[in-house]
Amino acid sequence: MDWNQLFEMQKELDTYIENNHDLSNVNLFQEKHLALLVELGELANETRCFKFWSTKPRNSQQIILEEYVDVLHFLMSIGIEKGYIYQEEKGEKTEPLTESECFYQVYAKAIAYREDPINENYQQLFKWSLQLGNQLGFTDKDIQQAYLEKNQVNYQRQDQGY
């Protein structure tokens, strides 16, 4: 996965949005962080992994992937806000967890990053977010393609006054 390319694309989108809404000199970290948490909740809702009381099946993998990519957009954006990008560690081992446990880890790491926005906390948040994607069954190729498609949609939405 070429994370540098995706981070550069996200930075360009963020700049485009900030310029269009005259937000160039506004600190958007809190708003972007809250958006990340909301998108994470929407993703959990689509998976239905926590809905032990329901027999309704989870949404399609395509819908879940689209929601996951929304999480990644804000995940990269809050890193960019503080000058961080994900630094992939080769051969990194992850723990086998349930989807619900992965969601908890991402939420916990997101809160830790908000409280102390240092690079180490960002790397942990990103790592757990990728583990969640892996747990959901997505490959790097799936994620990259979905990100590229959603990035185009986000530009179109901006041009249409979304």
Contacts in CASP RR format, 6 or more apart in sequence:
PFRMAT RR
TARGET T0000
AUTHOR 0000-0000-0000
METHOD contacts of the structure
MODEL  1
MDWNQLFEMQKELDTYIENNHDLSNVNLFQEKHLALLVELGELANETRCF
KFWSTKPRNSQQIILEEYVDVLHFLMSIGIEKGYIYQEEKGEKTEPLTES
ECFYQVYAKAIAYREDPINENYQQLFKWSLQLGNQLGFTDKDIQQAYLEK
NQVNYQRQDQGY
1 88 0 8 1.000
1 140 0 8 1.000
1 143 0 8 1.000
1 144 0 8 1.000
2 144 0 8 1.000
3 85 0 8 1.000
3 86 0 8 1.000
3 88 0 8 1.000
4 85 0 8 1.000
6 72 0 8 1.000
6 76 0 8 1.000
6 144 0 8 1.000
6 147 0 8 1.000
7 76 0 8 1.000
7 80 0 8 1.000
7 85 0 8 1.000
7 86 0 8 1.000
9 147 0 8 1.000
9 148 0 8 1.000
9 151 0 8 1.000
10 73 0 8 1.000
10 76 0 8 1.000
10 77 0 8 1.000
10 80 0 8 1.000
10 151 0 8 1.000
11 80 0 8 1.000
13 73 0 8 1.000
13 151 0 8 1.000
13 154 0 8 1.000
13 155 0 8 1.000
14 77 0 8 1.000
14 80 0 8 1.000
16 155 0 8 1.000
16 158 0 8 1.000
17 23 0 8 1.000
17 158 0 8 1.000
18 24 0 8 1.000
18 26 0 8 1.000
18 28 0 8 1.000
20 158 0 8 1.000
27 81 0 8 1.000
28 81 0 8 1.000
29 78 0 8 1.000
29 81 0 8 1.000
29 82 0 8 1.000
29 117 0 8 1.000
30 114 0 8 1.000
32 74 0 8 1.000
32 77 0 8 1.000
32 78 0 8 1.000
32 81 0 8 1.000
33 74 0 8 1.000
33 78 0 8 1.000
33 110 0 8 1.000
33 113 0 8 1.000
33 114 0 8 1.000
35 74 0 8 1.000
36 71 0 8 1.000
36 74 0 8 1.000
36 75 0 8 1.000
36 77 0 8 1.000
36 78 0 8 1.000
36 110 0 8 1.000
37 107 0 8 1.000
37 110 0 8 1.000
39 67 0 8 1.000
39 70 0 8 1.000
39 71 0 8 1.000
39 73 0 8 1.000
39 74 0 8 1.000
40 71 0 8 1.000
40 103 0 8 1.000
40 106 0 8 1.000
40 107 0 8 1.000
40 110 0 8 1.000
41 103 0 8 1.000
42 67 0 8 1.000
42 70 0 8 1.000
43 64 0 8 1.000
43 67 0 8 1.000
43 68 0 8 1.000
43 70 0 8 1.000
43 71 0 8 1.000
43 103 0 8 1.000
44 50 0 8 1.000
44 103 0 8 1.000
46 58 0 8 1.000
46 59 0 8 1.000
46 63 0 8 1.000
46 64 0 8 1.000
46 67 0 8 1.000
47 58 0 8 1.000
47 59 0 8 1.000
47 64 0 8 1.000
47 99 0 8 1.000
47 136 0 8 1.000
48 54 0 8 1.000
48 56 0 8 1.000
48 57 0 8 1.000
48 58 0 8 1.000
48 59 0 8 1.000
49 58 0 8 1.000
49 98 0 8 1.000
49 99 0 8 1.000
49 100 0 8 1.000
49 103 0 8 1.000
50 100 0 8 1.000
50 103 0 8 1.000
58 64 0 8 1.000
61 137 0 8 1.000
64 136 0 8 1.000
65 136 0 8 1.000
65 138 0 8 1.000
65 142 0 8 1.000
65 143 0 8 1.000
65 146 0 8 1.000
66 146 0 8 1.000
66 150 0 8 1.000
68 132 0 8 1.000
68 133 0 8 1.000
68 136 0 8 1.000
68 138 0 8 1.000
68 143 0 8 1.000
68 146 0 8 1.000
69 143 0 8 1.000
69 146 0 8 1.000
69 147 0 8 1.000
69 150 0 8 1.000
70 150 0 8 1.000
71 129 0 8 1.000
72 129 0 8 1.000
72 143 0 8 1.000
72 147 0 8 1.000
73 147 0 8 1.000
73 150 0 8 1.000
73 151 0 8 1.000
73 154 0 8 1.000
75 125 0 8 1.000
75 126 0 8 1.000
75 129 0 8 1.000
76 85 0 8 1.000
76 86 0 8 1.000
78 113 0 8 1.000
78 122 0 8 1.000
79 85 0 8 1.000
79 122 0 8 1.000
82 117 0 8 1.000
82 119 0 8 1.000
82 122 0 8 1.000
84 119 0 8 1.000
84 122 0 8 1.000
84 123 0 8 1.000
86 122 0 8 1.000
86 123 0 8 1.000
86 126 0 8 1.000
87 123 0 8 1.000
89 127 0 8 1.000
92 127 0 8 1.000
94 127 0 8 1.000
94 131 0 8 1.000
94 134 0 8 1.000
95 131 0 8 1.000
97 105 0 8 1.000
97 131 0 8 1.000
97 135 0 8 1.000
98 135 0 8 1.000
99 132 0 8 1.000
99 135 0 8 1.000
99 136 0 8 1.000
102 128 0 8 1.000
102 131 0 8 1.000
102 132 0 8 1.000
102 133 0 8 1.000
102 135 0 8 1.000
103 132 0 8 1.000
105 128 0 8 1.000
105 131 0 8 1.000
105 132 0 8 1.000
106 125 0 8 1.000
106 128 0 8 1.000
106 129 0 8 1.000
106 132 0 8 1.000
109 121 0 8 1.000
109 124 0 8 1.000
109 125 0 8 1.000
109 128 0 8 1.000
109 129 0 8 1.000
110 125 0 8 1.000
112 121 0 8 1.000
112 124 0 8 1.000
112 125 0 8 1.000
113 121 0 8 1.000
113 122 0 8 1.000
113 124 0 8 1.000
113 125 0 8 1.000
133 143 0 8 1.000
END
